[in-house]
Amino acid sequence: MKAASHATTMGHIKRSDLDEAMVLIPSDKELEEMTLAVEPLISKIISNNKQIKLLVNLRDILLPKLMSGEIRVESHRDETSVETNNDTATLSPVGAAFKTIKHG
């Protein structure tokens, strides 16, 4: 047990070094300012990750169908249509979400 109380993750760091280490703690005002600055960035990262997952899922669904010829893509200047035997999905320009889905 005595060895465990003196152990560190890195052999070259001594317990006394850790005991003497000083850490700055921000004030409540500084924490609030940092939160206001960072929160929108974190929200954007979360939103981007959700969109990446959606796009990966769409790619995994559509790519095999495109490769097999089950669906085909017709490109026009302002939109792209993906046609299957029964459905047509119209997409906005690259980077945007689906606009309409027509059945039949």
C-alpha positions as MATLAB code, in Angstrom:
seq = 'MKAASHATTMGHIKRSDLDEAMVLIPSDKELEEMTLAVEPLISKIISNNKQIKLLVNLRDILLPKLMSGEIRVESHRDETSVETNNDTATLSPVGAAFKTIKHG';
ca = [
       0.000    0.000    0.000;
       2.817    2.398    0.756;
       4.129    2.173   -2.832;
       0.667    2.925   -4.267;
       0.417    6.164   -2.289;
       3.701    7.352   -3.837;
       3.084    6.071   -7.360;
       2.520    8.377  -10.309;
       1.658    7.667  -13.902;
       4.964    9.003  -15.097;
       8.077    7.777  -13.299;
      10.023   11.032  -13.609;
       7.397   13.032  -11.689;
       7.768   12.975   -7.942;
       4.875   13.253   -5.508;
       6.486   16.385   -4.063;
       6.332   17.982   -7.527;
       2.597   17.385   -7.620;
       2.099   18.645   -4.083;
       3.876   21.901   -4.976;
       2.036   22.432   -8.267;
      -0.198   25.466   -8.418;
      -3.378   25.693  -10.470;
      -5.134   28.920  -11.385;
      -8.888   28.876  -10.810;
     -10.829   31.393  -12.916;
     -13.302   33.772  -11.326;
     -17.033   33.339  -11.835;
     -16.980   36.257  -14.302;
     -14.162   34.649  -16.323;
     -16.006   31.310  -16.352;
     -19.170   33.030  -17.572;
     -17.289   34.879  -20.341;
     -15.592   31.670  -21.432;
     -18.906   29.825  -21.457;
     -20.470   32.526  -23.645;
     -17.530   32.298  -26.050;
     -17.260   28.504  -26.221;
     -20.888   27.362  -25.974;
     -21.820   28.317  -29.582;
     -18.727   26.484  -30.843;
     -19.624   23.335  -28.939;
     -23.219   23.550  -30.214;
     -21.925   23.844  -33.783;
     -19.647   20.828  -33.296;
     -22.585   18.782  -31.993;
     -24.772   19.909  -34.907;
     -22.023   19.082  -37.426;
     -21.529   15.629  -35.906;
     -25.260   14.909  -36.195;
     -25.210   16.006  -39.842;
     -22.131   13.858  -40.513;
     -23.923   10.807  -39.081;
     -26.963   11.517  -41.273;
     -24.830   11.934  -44.388;
     -22.834    8.778  -43.645;
     -26.103    6.876  -43.250;
     -27.448    8.265  -46.537;
     -24.188    7.400  -48.295;
     -24.278    3.852  -46.942;
     -27.869    3.428  -48.126;
     -27.580    5.139  -51.518;
     -24.125    4.108  -52.734;
     -24.882    0.376  -53.116;
     -28.130    1.249  -54.920;
     -26.288    3.614  -57.261;
     -23.573    1.034  -57.943;
     -26.123   -1.696  -58.717;
     -28.200    0.574  -60.967;
     -31.237    0.260  -58.702;
     -31.349    4.062  -58.627;
     -29.927    6.707  -60.955;
     -29.120   10.377  -60.509;
     -30.156   13.083  -62.937;
     -28.455   16.404  -62.401;
     -30.011   19.726  -63.369;
     -28.695   23.222  -62.800;
     -30.637   23.981  -59.598;
     -31.476   20.561  -58.205;
     -30.654   16.887  -58.399;
     -33.208   14.100  -58.733;
     -32.611   10.600  -57.463;
     -34.961    8.149  -59.158;
     -35.855    4.629  -58.086;
     -38.468    2.317  -59.534;
     -41.247    3.861  -57.423;
     -40.019    7.136  -55.946;
     -38.249   10.356  -56.867;
     -36.399   12.430  -54.274;
     -35.435   15.959  -55.259;
     -32.474   17.506  -53.493;
     -31.417   21.133  -53.254;
     -27.904   22.085  -54.355;
     -24.977   20.344  -52.644;
     -24.839   20.887  -48.896;
     -28.571   21.367  -48.416;
     -31.186   18.937  -47.195;
     -33.915   17.125  -49.146;
     -36.521   19.495  -50.581;
     -39.289   17.154  -51.657;
     -40.033   13.481  -51.934;
     -42.541   12.426  -54.577;
     -44.161    8.998  -54.451;
     -45.620    7.092  -57.377;
];
